[in-house]
Amino acid sequence: MEVIGLLAPVAFVFALAALAQVGSLKKEVERLKQEIEELKT
């Protein structure tokens, strides 16, 4: 059980990094959608 306690902070940092990546991916997808719409017209 001690190992889980030691790994928790590391897992938390990785989770925060993953959330940041998801956020930037969402922004990129929105930007690409906008570009595609502009190209259609």
C-alpha positions as CSV (number, residue, x, y, z in Angstrom):
1,M,0.0,0.0,0.0
2,E,2.9,2.3,0.6
3,V,3.8,2.1,-3.1
4,I,0.4,3.4,-4.1
5,G,0.9,6.4,-1.8
6,L,4.2,7.2,-3.4
7,L,2.9,6.9,-6.9
8,A,-0.2,9.1,-6.3
9,P,1.6,12.4,-6.8
10,V,3.3,11.2,-10.0
11,A,-0.1,10.0,-11.3
12,F,-1.6,13.4,-10.5
13,V,1.1,15.2,-12.5
14,F,0.6,12.9,-15.4
15,A,-3.2,13.5,-15.2
16,L,-2.7,17.2,-15.3
17,A,-0.4,17.0,-18.3
18,A,-2.9,14.8,-20.1
19,L,-5.7,17.3,-19.4
20,A,-3.5,20.1,-20.8
21,Q,-2.8,18.0,-23.9
22,V,-6.6,17.4,-24.4
23,G,-7.2,21.1,-24.1
24,S,-4.7,21.9,-26.8
25,L,-6.0,19.2,-29.0
26,K,-9.5,20.6,-28.8
27,K,-8.2,24.0,-29.8
28,E,-6.4,22.5,-32.7
29,V,-9.4,20.6,-33.9
30,E,-11.6,23.7,-33.7
31,R,-9.0,25.7,-35.7
32,L,-8.9,23.0,-38.4
33,K,-12.7,22.9,-38.6
34,Q,-12.7,26.6,-39.1
35,E,-10.1,26.3,-41.9
36,I,-12.1,23.5,-43.6
37,E,-15.2,25.7,-43.5
38,E,-13.3,28.6,-45.0
39,L,-12.0,26.4,-47.8
40,K,-15.6,25.1,-48.6
41,T,-16.9,28.6,-49.3
